[in-house]
Amino acid sequence: MTDGPEMPSALQVAQALSHVLRAKLADLAAVTISLTREEAALCLGLADGVAENLGRNDADHS
């Protein structure tokens, strides 16, 4: 039995999203950009993870 593919780390996801967003934002003449549903879901997941981590850190320091 083989193991499934390893899940990417949060750092790898953040770096990949940074690359995608940087490329989309590189066109300074564009008024809007569009994300695929998958790209938007990854952005939301990353933002939720950061918010959760910051909330935990804030609670630990209270």
Backbone as a ProteinNet text record, in pm:
[ID]
protein_1_A
[PRIMARY]
MTDGPEMPSALQVAQALSHVLRAKLADLAAVTISLTREEAALCLGLADGVAENLGRNDADHS
[TERTIARY]
84.1	0	89	58.8	139.8	69.9	149.7	95.5	52.5	-49.2	-94.8	7	-17.1	77.6	78.4	196.8	212.3	144	73.5	7.2	112.9	92.9	190	183.1	294.4	297.2	228	195.8	134.6	228.4	357.4	454.9	451.1	444.6	439.2	311.4	199.2	72.8	82.6	136.8	150.9	241.4	350.3	442.1	376.2	302.2	233.7	127.7	51	-50.7	12.4	121	192	235.5	285.6	329.1	210.5	98.4	-20.5	-71.9	-86.3	-139.9	-44.9	84.1	182.8	175.5	161.4	151.8	23.7	-86.5	-213.1	-211.6	-144	-138.5	-29.4	53	163.1	113.8	-3.9	-61	-120.9	-42.2	-85.2	-200.4	-224.9	-335.7	-468.9	-462.9	-585.7	-657.5	-785.7	-866.9	-914.6	-935	-979.5	-893	-893.1	-833.5	-939.2	-925.8	-1019.2	-941.2	-996.7	-937.5	-1028.1	-967.6	-1049.4	-1107.5	-1206.5	-1266.1	-1159.9	-1072.3	-965.3	-868.9	-829.7	-740	-804.8	-932	-1003.7	-1015.2	-1042.1	-1053.1	-919.4	-809.5	-676.8	-646.6	-681.8	-661.7	-740.3	-866.7	-950.9	-895.5	-853.8	-798	-672.5	-588.1	-465.3	-497.7	-590.1	-630	-691.9	-776	-836.1	-729.5	-630.6	-523.2	-441.2	-411.2	-335.2	-416.9	-545.4	-631.9	-643.1	-656.2	-665.1	-536.4	-423.4	-294.2	-275	-308.6	-295	-389.3	-509.9	-603.6	-553.4	-492.3	-434.8	-320.2	-233.7	-120.9	-170	-274.5	-332.3	-389.6	-458.4	-518.3	-409.6	-297.9	-187.4	-119.5	-124.6	-57.9	-151.8	-274.8	-370.8	-368
-117.5	0	124.4	219.6	340.3	454.8	540.8	660.3	758.5	837.6	941	1052.5	1147.1	1259.2	1341.3	1389.8	1469.6	1604.8	1647.9	1778.3	1887.5	1996.6	2105.7	2176	2231	2304.9	2439	2504.8	2637.7	2734.1	2720.1	2805.8	2784.1	2659.9	2630.1	2686.4	2674	2728.5	2880.4	2944.4	3090.4	3135.8	3066.7	3103.4	3086	2978.9	2955.6	3062.2	3095.3	3199.3	3334.8	3363.3	3488	3498.6	3390.1	3387.7	3414.3	3346	3362.8	3506	3558.8	3694.1	3799.7	3781	3876.2	3882.2	3766	3761	3828.7	3806.1	3866.7	4017.9	4063.7	4206.4	4280.6	4207.3	4269.6	4361.6	4334.3	4419.7	4542.6	4648.5	4768.7	4840.6	4810.3	4872.9	4804.3	4683.5	4609.9	4671.1	4696.6	4751.6	4639.5	4522.4	4406.9	4286.4	4190.4	4059.7	3957.1	3838	3733.8	3612	3546.9	3425.7	3308.6	3193.7	3073.4	3042.6	2959.5	2920.2	2856.5	2775.6	2710.3	2813.3	2911.7	3017	3095.3	3128.5	3202.3	3118.7	2989.3	2900.8	2890.6	2883.4	2878.2	3008	3121.6	3251.4	3257.5	3216.3	3218	3124.8	3005.7	2911.4	2965.7	3028.8	3086.8	3201.8	3289.1	3401.4	3351.2	3248.5	3191.8	3133.1	3065.9	3007.6	3114.3	3222.1	3332.8	3396.1	3421.4	3482.9	3394.5	3265.1	3172.6	3173.4	3171.2	3172.9	3301.9	3415.5	3543.5	3551	3497.8	3496.5	3413.1	3299.2	3214	3284.3	3349.8	3423.7	3536.8	3605.6	3716.8	3664.3	3551.6	3493.2	3446.7	3395	3349.4	3464.9	3584.4	3700.3	3787.8	3743.4	3822.7	3783.2
0	0	0	-84.9	-92.7	-21.7	34.2	98.2	-10.1	22.1	-70.9	-77.6	-166.7	-177.2	-48.5	-14.6	107.1	88.9	190.6	185.7	193	118	124.4	259.7	301	427.3	407.5	516.2	508.4	436.7	459.1	392.1	240.9	197.5	54.7	-8.4	61.1	11.3	1.6	105.7	105.5	-8.3	-30.7	-138.5	-275	-293	-420.2	-444.9	-342.5	-357.1	-382.5	-316.9	-339.4	-484.9	-539	-678.4	-772.3	-748.8	-833.2	-825.6	-704	-687.6	-742.7	-722.5	-774.3	-927.3	-990.5	-1136.8	-1184.8	-1116.1	-1156.5	-1134.4	-1031	-999.9	-1077.3	-1150.4	-1224.5	-1335.7	-1388.3	-1493.1	-1425.8	-1418.6	-1346.7	-1415.4	-1542.1	-1613.8	-1584.1	-1529.6	-1501.6	-1381.9	-1399.8	-1291.1	-1199.9	-1257.6	-1179.6	-1215	-1126.2	-1153.6	-1117.1	-1168.1	-1127.9	-1081.7	-982.2	-926.6	-958.8	-980.6	-992.6	-855.4	-852.1	-723.9	-634.3	-693.2	-616.3	-558.2	-638.1	-589.7	-476.1	-491.9	-387.7	-260.6	-275.2	-158.7	-86.3	-160.6	-98.9	-25.6	-85.8	-19.8	110.2	104.4	223.8	330.9	292.3	388.6	454	375.6	430.2	524.7	484.5	570.3	699.9	692.1	813	905.5	846.4	926.5	996.9	925.9	986.5	1098	1072.4	1173.5	1297.5	1276.4	1389.3	1470.2	1400.2	1467.8	1546.8	1486.2	1555.4	1675	1659.5	1770.8	1887	1854.3	1958.5	2030.1	1951.4	2010.1	2099.7	2053.4	2131.7	2262.5	2256.5	2376.8	2474.8	2420.9	2505.5	2577.3	2518.9	2577.5	2660.2	2678.1	2757.3	2902.4
[MASK]
++++++++++++++++++++++++++++++++++++++++++++++++++++++++++++++

